[in-house]
Amino acid sequence: MSYAEGLRLVQVLATDPSSRIACALAGWDYPFSTEAKVLADLYDLTHKAAAGRRSTKPYPRPWDKKRTRYGRITRSQAEIRAALRARGYGRVLHTRDANGRLRDDRGRFTKP
């Protein structure tokens, strides 16, 4: 087999979504053929029709992004609150006057 023939075969495999080569090039977890896509769409349609007004979860596709989070939060809540207090964003305690309107600790009116 020549290099040109091999290149043409790889190009054909790259356009076929049911091949492992196309799956790897697209970054999918598994191959998903055109027939599987049609069946998944039919599944979603019949499931939604049977569910009525309730929300339904679609059949998972390999191109859906996984919502995973790696690592930890970079700062603790205590550090964030200390930084906000240092910049003047402290906790405002509200009190009500005789008319029932909200006032902060400095005596100014606030929105309810």
Order of alpha helices (4+ residues) and beta strands (2+ residues): alpha-alpha-alpha-alpha-beta-beta
